[in-house]
Amino acid sequence: MTFVIGVDVGGTFTDAVLDDDAGTVVAAKSPSTPPDYSRGVLDVLELLAEQIGRTMPEMLADTHHIAHGTTSSLNALVTGNVPAVGFLTTRGHRDSIFIMNVEGRYLGRAPHELQHVLAQDKDHHLLPKRHALEVTERVDRDGTVIVALDEEQARASIRALLDDGVRAIAVSLLWSFRNPSHERRLRELVAEQDADVFVALSSEVSPRIREFARNATTIMSTQIGPGLRDYLTSLEDALRERRLAGPLLVMQSNGGAVLAAQAPSAAISTVGSVLTGGVVGAVALGRQLGDRNIISTDVGGTTFLAGLVVDGEPVRDTTTVINHHPINVPTLRVDAIGSGGGAVAWLDAGGNLRIGPRSAQAVPGPACYGQGGTEPTNTDANLVLGILPERGLLGGRKPLSLELARQAIDTQIAKPLGLSVEDAAAAIHAVQNAQTGDLLRKSVVEAGHDPRGFVLYAFGGAGPAHCARYAAEVGVAEVVVPLGPVASAFSAYGLASSDIVLAAELSDPTFVPFDPRRAERNFADLEERVREGLDRQGVAFTSVELHREIDMRYAMQLAEVTAPVVDGPLDAAAVEAAAAAFEERYAALYGAGAGFREAGIQAITFRVRGTGILPFSPRFPEIPVAASADPADARTGSRPVCLDAAAGFVETPVYDYRELRAGHVLTGPAIVEVPTTTVVVPGGTTATVDHLGNLTIRSTVGSAS
């Protein structure tokens, strides 16, 4: 028996999914354990082992690999909990990281913030100026060395950083993506003085044009690299002690995994690892269900995440934004807001009810957890409304206090607004659904898609309780709640379903039409780098797939759009086909007629994405078929539940998911209790159990309500 395990470490819970080569899939959930998240990983692995009737060492000895998604990198950057790093750059260019171009004023800001120009600033520096030093060197735009590296002056700069306590250094020189020789020499000079200092080079982390984004990406990767290295080393040592046989893989933002030992060298690629697991899982489940256009939504303890799958493939992006800085990292496009189950409800200065982005997290958690939290959250509201059972979460392993939930809502929301506790809880529930619906509009409509042509997948601990409502906000008629054996651990299922994905890129700006031989040289170099990287993973693949693409833009514009490029030898027709694909995607994003071919098209960055297909990945097993559509045998009783503030509390039937069978049909309003989540089936909808155990919620009145 061989196992594959996916582990998703969230801010509140750690989820795990195990699949074996016989098609068995089991899942487990355990509280996360900040700041040492590795304890939570071992806890949830212990739960998996118990479910399959083995000890943890016995299970790990038969494990092909573990795919691990971690929040540690992203959390460290967002909170600023990173060590001091040094920055070496070309003489005369130190201040670019502090000037931040004009982007520093608008990147990562909400629309209402952009309207207040006088309140904007660039006070988001990544490091103090004393840690940003210059070296004398110059390479021109063609890669020719104009001024040789002054090694003595470079040694002095390195020594100054080390004497100031710096243990990690980011190196980002002007035009290094065209000629990295000076950056590589600086790494050798650092090693001469202290071989244990962590060094990241922009030519390896982010070989793209545009100085500010390249600098920011390299610095942030250096900030999290040492911590990620220490965490993964400690975790892998603990797993090896418990007889883990296969490799430990780490999920990346691009939707694929990489060997844990190699992740720190490009640490920035892991910042979205837990964000992408659900999208990868949606692709895998979509193949089984025949769904090709999917809105993937994950409501965890801290965040609400939304990603898209279009025509069977996840929508990708080439950049992201962290702390108002552009980050060059290929990623699955996932939008996020702080609106999870633990999002705190509060009143702003105008007395308006707001939800999040601050979260109660795992510690102290929502007020109803009884762990010292006193602020009301979405979870507290759902408990007061009767959506959650008073006996608690995780099958009763996580007890909940209705009294503490009511007290928190009463003192901080209900009394200030002159509402009853129940009406205040209903308001929290409604605001949560409205703001998650707003994010879906941004994710789907602003990306050029009609949400009515999509199926919405809803998962995470809190997703199934809200999904029918936020789907209705954007007009989606069909909602799938992936349950089966994974329930709220669906992101971990995505991790276990992932393959190994590596990307290599190179900026080489040129106008279309350009010499196809130039593109062939670039792609040949990039493909060689990707294949070498896949070989270093030390894993046997069933096959390797390579995909070429070019980031293009209209001349004199900043908006770049990625266009696919055909495999094999390139000619003028292939170059024109790539340009045509760019124009088609540009029109889909910005509107028909928005392009201006007469201005010219520029090819900016060439990229190759390589996927190493792993031997097997989880598939949902089929469940027994019901004798009839009536789920009466699964009903455990009823309780008063408020799903509509106007209707108030209604006696609502409650069903035990474990007793449901394929073909059962539930008529709303209804509550389905799963050991790790709760599904709300509102009035005016029905929920059908499919052959894999998923619940499909559809409106019976034209739209889910």
N, C-alpha and C positions, 0 to 999 in steps of 0.2 A: 504494500500500500504506500502510495506517494502523496504527499500533501503540498498544497500551495496556500500560503497565508497572507492576507492583507491586513494591515494594522493602520488605523486612522486615529491619530492623536489630536483631539480637538481641545478647545479651551475649557470645556466642561466635562466631556466624556471621552473615553478611549474605546473605539470599536474595533472588532476583529472579525474576519470571516475566514473560514477554512474550507477548502475544497479538496476532495481526493480524486484519484483517477478512476474511481468507480461511479462518480457523479454525485456523491454525497456532499451537501453544503450545510454548514452550521455556522452560527454567529454568536457573538458574545459582546457585552457592553459592561464597562466598569468606569468609575469616576477617574478623571485625570488627576495626576499628582504633581502639580507645579510646586517648586521649580524643577524637581527631578522627575521629568516625565517618563524616564525609563522604568520607574517602579510601576506606573500604570500599565506600561506595555507588558511587563512580566505578569501583572495581575490578570490582565485580560487573556493572555496566553494560557494561564493556569485554568481559567474558566473554559476555554476551548478544549483543553485536554480532558477536563472532567466530562464534557459533553460526549466525547468519543470514547470514553472509558479507558483512557491511558494516562500515564504520568506525563508531565511536561517533557522530561528528557526522552521518553519513548516517542512522543509526538515529534519533537524537533529532530530526532535522529532520522526520521523518515520524511523530512520536509525538503522539498526540492528548492524552494526559496521563500523568503519573506519579503514582501513589498511594503515599505513603510512610508507613510506620509506624516510629516511633522509640522506643527505650528511654530516650533522654536525659532526658526530663522525669521519668519515674518514678524512674530511677536517682538523679537529683539530689536528689529529695525523700527517698528511702529512706536514702541515705548522708549526707544533710545537707550536701551539697556545693552550697550555694546562697549567693548574695550577701546582704549585709545589706539588710534592707528596713525601712521605717518603717510604722507603723500608726496611723491616725487614727480615733478613735471618739468617741461621745457622752460628754460629761462624766458621770462616775460609773460608767462601764461598761468602763473599761480592763481591769480585772482578770478579766473573764469568760474571756478567752483563756488565762489562767493557772490559774484555778480549774478549768476544763474540765468543769464540772458533775460528776456522778458518773460520767459516761461515760468520763472519762479513766482510770479505774481498770480498766475491763473491755474497752473497744473494742480489737480487734485482738489479744487475748490468747488463747492456746491453753487448752483446758479444764484441763490440769494447772496452768497458771499461775493460773487463777481460784480454784483450791482453796487457794492459799497467800495468804490475804488480807493477812497481815502483811508480805509481800514486795512488795505492790503499791504503786505510787506514781504521782505525776503529773509526774514529772521528764522531760517531753517537750515543753518549751516551744519554740514556733516562733521566738521572737525575744527578745532581752533587754528588760527592762522600760524601759530608757532609750529604746528605740526605739518604745515604745507610748505615744502621747500623746493627750490629750483636747482636744476642741473644744466650745465652748458652743453648743448648739442643742437643740431638741426638737421632734419631730413625734409626734403621737399615733397611736393604732392605726387611726384613720380617715383618716390622711394630712393632717390639719390641722396647720399650723405653730403650735406653742404658744410656742416661744422661737426668735426669729430667729437665724441664724448670726452669731456674733460674728467678723467678718472680720479685725479687727486681732489678736485673740487667735489665730485660725487661722493668720494669716501668721507669727506668732511661733513657733508649733509647727512649721510647715513649715520655717522658717529653722533651728530647732534641729536638725531631722533632717538637713537638707542640710549644715549645718556639721559634723555627726558622720559625714559620708561616705556617707550613704544616697543611692542613685541610683534607688530604686524605692519607691513608697509605695502601700500598700493602704488604701482608705477604706471603712469599714463602720460606718454610723450606725444607731442604733436606729430601727426602722420605716421605713427607707429604701425597702424594697420597696413601701410604700404611697405614698411621695412622695419621689422621688430628687433633688429640686431642690437640697438642701444638698450632697449628694455631688457633683453636677455642678459646683456653684460652687466646691467645694474643688479639683476638678481644674483649673479655670481659675486659681485662686490659686496652685497649684503651678506651672503654666505661666508665670505672671507672673514667678516667681523663677528658673525654669530650665525651659525648654521641652523639654529633652532627658530629663528625669526620667520614668521609666516609671510610670504611674498605673493602678491597677485599682479599679473601683467595685463594691461588693457588689450594687448595684441592677442591674448589667449581668452580673456573673459569676454571682451566686447570689441572685436575688430571692425567697428563701423565708423563711418564718417560722422562728424558733429562732436565737437570737443566736450561740451558740457555734459551731454548724456553719457558719453564714453567715460568721462572722469567719474561721474556720480555712480555709474554701474560698477566700476572697478573699486571705488572706495567702499561702497556698501557690501560688495562681495568680500572684501578684506575684513570688514567689521564683523561679519558673521562666520567667516571661514574657520577661525580657530575654535570658536564655541561649538560649531557643528562638528568639527573634527573630534573634539574631546567627547561630545555627547555620543556620537556614533561609535567611536572607539570603545567607550565604556559599555554601551549597549551591546555591541557585537561580542565583546569579551564575556559579558554575562550570558549571552546566548550560547556562545561556544562552550562555556563551562557547563551549560545544560544540554550539550550534545547537539547543537544545531549543525546539520550536515551541509546544507546548501548555503548559497550566498545571501547576505542581507542587502537588499536593494532599496534605494531611496527614490521616491516619486519626485518628478520635476514638474515645473510649470508647463512644459510642453506636452504633458499627458503620457509620458513614458518614464521608465525608471532608469537608474544608473547604479553601478556598484557603490556601496557605501564608502569604500576606501577612496573612491575617486570623486565623490560628491563635493568635499570641501574645496577642491581646486577651482571649481566653478560654483561656489556656494550660492550665488545669487539665483542660479537656475532652480533652486529648491524652494524659493519663497512662496510659490503658489501651490505647493505639493498637495496640501489638504483641500485646496479649492477645486482642483481638477479631478479628484477621484470620482466624484459623483457624475461628472460629464462622461468620463471613460466608462463608468458603469452603465450609464444611459445608452451609450453606443452599443455595449455588449448585450444588454437586455433588449434593445430595439431590434437587434438582429434576430433574436428569438421570436419577438412579437410581430415583426414585419413593419415596425414604425421607423421611418427615415427622417421625419421632421419632428424634433423633440425639443421642448423647453425643459431643461433640467433645473429643478429647484430643491434646495437643501436648506432646511431651517434647523440649525443646531442650537446649542445652548447660548452661543454668542452672536452668530451672524446668520443672515439670509443670503444665500448664494444663488445666482441664476446664470446658466450657460445655455448655449444653443448647439443643436445638432441639425445640420441642414444636408439633406440628401445622403444621410448615413454617415457624414463626417463631422467631427466637432469643428466649430468655427474657431479659427486661430487668430492670433495677433502677434505683432513683432515687438511691442513695447508695453510697459505698464507704468504706473505712477505710485511712488511710495514717498510719503512725507514731502510732497510737492516737488519731487525730483523725477525726471524721466529715467526709466530703467530699460536698458536694451537687453531683453531676454525673450526668446520665442515662447509663447504661452498659449494655452487655450483661453479664449476670451470668457472670463467669468466676472460678472459684476457682483458687488457685495455691499451690504449695509449692515450696521449693527442693530439687527432686529430679530434676534433669536429668542428662544424661550426664556433666557435669563436677562433679556434687555430690560433696562430699568425704565419704569413709567415716572414722568415728572412733569411739573408745570413750569412753563417759561415765565418771563417777566410780565407778559400780557395775560397770564392765566390760561394759556392754551395747553392742552394735553399733548405731550410729546413722548415718544417711545424710543429709547436708545439714543445715541449709539453705545453709550456706556452699558456694560454688562456686569451682573453680579458674579459671573463666571462660576467655576467649581467651588471656590472658597471666597467669601462665605456662602455664595449661592443665593437663590431666591429666599425670601422671608420664610416661606413654607417649609424649607429644608430644615429649619431649626438649628442652623449652624452659626448663628450670630448675625445673619443678614437681616436688615430692617427695612430695606427699600422694596417697594412693590415692583413686580415684574410680570411679563406675559404669563409665566407659569403660575404665579399667584392668582392672576385673573382667571385663567382656565380652571383652576381648582375651585374658585368661588362660583363659577358658572356651571359647575357640575360636569365639565368636559373630562377632567381628570378624576380618577377614583380617589377617595379619601384614604384608601389603604396604602397608596403610594405608587412609586415608579419601580421599574425593573422587577415586576412581579412581587412587589412588596418589600424588596431589599432596600429601597430608598423611601423611607416613610415620609409622609407629608402632613403638615399641620394646617388644617383649615382655619383654626383660630388665629394663628400667626399671619396667614395670608390676609384674612379679613382685617386684622389690626393694621397691617402695613398700608393696605388700600384705603382704609377709613381715615387714618390720620394724615396721609400725604396727598390723597387725591379726592376722596369723597367729600370730606368736610370742607376743604377749601373751595370746592366747586358747588357745594350745596346739594350733593347727590347722595342717594343711598349707596351702600357698599356694592350692591348688586348692579346698579346702574353704572357706577364707576368702573366695575370690572367689565361690563359689556362695552363701555366706551374704550377701554384699553384694547379689548379684543378687536373692535371695529377699526381703530387707528392702526393697529398692527396689520390688518388685512389691507387697508387702504395704502399704506406706504410700501408694502411689499408689491401690491399691484402697480404702484407708480414705477418701481424699479423694473418690473417686467415690461412695461411700456417702453422704458428707455432701452432695455436689452434687446427687445424684439423689433419694435416699430422703428426706432432710430437706426437700427441696423439694416433697414430696408425690407423687412419681412411683415407679412400679414399673420398675426397670431391665430387667426381662425383656421389656418392651414396646418397647425401644429397640434400634437398631443402633449400634454403637460405631465411630466413625471414628478412626483412629490415624495420626498423622503427626509431623513433626519428625525431626531426625536420629536420635534414640534411641527414638522411639515404636514403630516397627515391630519392634524387638527385644524389647519387653516387653509389647506390647498383648494377646496371647492370654492371658498370665498375669493381668494386672490386670483384664481383662474377666471372666475366670472368678471372680475375687474377689467380683464383685457379681452374678454369674449372667447376664451378657449372652451370648447364644448365637451372635451373628453379629458379626464384626469386619471392617470394610472398611479396607484400607490404600490410601489414594489414591496411586496411582503415576502411570501414564500418563506425560505429559511433565513432571510437576511434582515427583514424589517427595517429598523432605523439605522442599521449598520451598512446601508447601501453604499456609502462612500468607500468603506473598507472592501466591499465587493468589487468596486471599481479598481481599487489598488491591486487586488488579487487578479483582476482581469487584464492588467496592463502588461505591455511588452516593454522591452528596453528601447529607448529612443534617444538618439544623439543628433545634434545639429551642428553644422559648421557654416560660417558665413564670412563674407569678405566684401567690403565696400570698394567699388571700382566704378565711379560715376562716368557715364558716357551717354551720348544721345542716340536715340533710335532714328534711322537704322544704324547698327554698328556691325563690325566685322564678326561673323559667327565664330571665327577661330578664337577671338578674344574670350567669348563666353565659354567655349569648349575648354580652353586652358583653365579658366576659373573653376568651372564645374569639375574638371578632372582632379584638380588639386583638392577641392573640397570633398569630393567623393573618396579620395584616398585617405584623407584625414578621418572621415566618418568610419570607413571600414577598419582603419587601424584602431580607432576608439572602440568599436564593437568587439574587435578581437581581444582587446585588453579586459573586457568584462569577464572573461573566463567562464562563459556560459555557452552551452550548445544550443544553437538556434535551429528551428525547423526550416527557416528561410530568412533572407534579408531583403528588405525593400528600401529603395532609394527614391526620394522625390526631390526634384529641382524646382526652384522658384526664384523670382527676382522682385525686389521692391522697386516699384516705379512711381513716377510722379509727372505731372505736367510741369514744364519749365516755369520757373519763377513762383512755384507753389511749394508749400511745406508738406501737404497731405500726401503720404505715400500709401500705395495700395499694392498688395502682394499678388503677383500673377504666376500661375503655374507654367513650367517649361517642359516640353516633351523630352523623353529619354532618347538616347542614341545621338548620332551625329547631327549637328545643327547646320542649318542653311538659312538663307535670307527669309524663306517662307516660315521657318520656325521662329525667327526673331519677330516677324510681323504677327504671327499667331499669338505670341506672348503679349505684344502691345495691344492687340485686339482684346485679349482676355482682361488686361488691365482696364481698358476703357469700359468694358462691359461691367466689371465689378465697381468701377468708379461711379458709373451711372446708377447702379443699384443702391449704392451708399448715399449719394448726394443728389440724385434725381436725374431723370432723362434730360439730356441737353446741357447738363452742368459742365461737361468736359469741353476742352478747347484744344483740339489736335493741332490747330495751326500754330500754337505756341511751341509745339515740339514736346516730345516725351523723353524723359531721362530714365535710364536704368541706374539705380543707385547701389543696391546691395544684392549680391548673389548669395544664395543659400542652398544647402543640401541637407535634407532631413532623412536620417537613416533609422529604420525600425528593424530590430532583431526580434523575430517572432519566437516566443517561448513555446515549449512543447505542448502545454495544455493550460487552459484557463477555465474558471468556473462557468457552469451553465446551470440555470435553475432547473431542478428536477420537476417532473410532473407530479401532481397530487391526485388523490382519489377523486372520483366523480360522484356527485351527490345523486341520490335516488330521485329527488325532485328539487324544484327551485326553492321550496320553502325551507328557510334555515331555522325552523323552530327548535330543533335539537341543540343548536348552538346558543340559543338565548339563555342568559343567566339571570335575567330579571330586568328591572328598569330603575331609573332615578330621575329626579327633576333636573333638567338641563336647559340653560338659556342659550339658544343659538341665534336669537333675534330679539333685540332690545324691545321692539314694539310688541312682540308676542309674549315676552316674559318667559318664565319657567314652564316647560312642558314635560310631562312624564314621558320619558324617552326609553325605548327598549335598548338593552345592552347585550352585545354578543361577544362570545369568546372566540377569538380568531382561530384558535387551535382546533375548534370543532367544525369550522367551515370547510366545505368541499367545493370542488369545481362545479360551476353551474348554479350555486346558491345565489339568490337575488335578494338584496335588502332594500326596503323602501324607506326613504328618509321621512322624518328625522330618525336617526339611529346612531349609536355609538358602538364602535368595534374596538375591543380591548386586546392589544397585542402585548406580550411581555415587555417589549421595549418601546412601545409608542401607543398612541390612541388615535383612531381614525374617526373623523366627524363626517357623517353623511347627512347633509342638511335636508330640510323639507324641500320638496320639488325636485329631488334627485333620486336616482337608484344607484346601487353599487352591486356589481356582478363579480363573482369570484371566477377568475380565468383558470386555464389548465395548469398554470404555474403557481397559482396561489395568490396572484396579485388582485387587488380590488380596482375595478374600473368604474369610476363615478361619472354618470351622465345626467344631464338635465332632462326632466320630463315636461318642462314648461317652456322650452325654447332656449333657456340659458340657466346654468347653475346659479342658485341663489341661496 
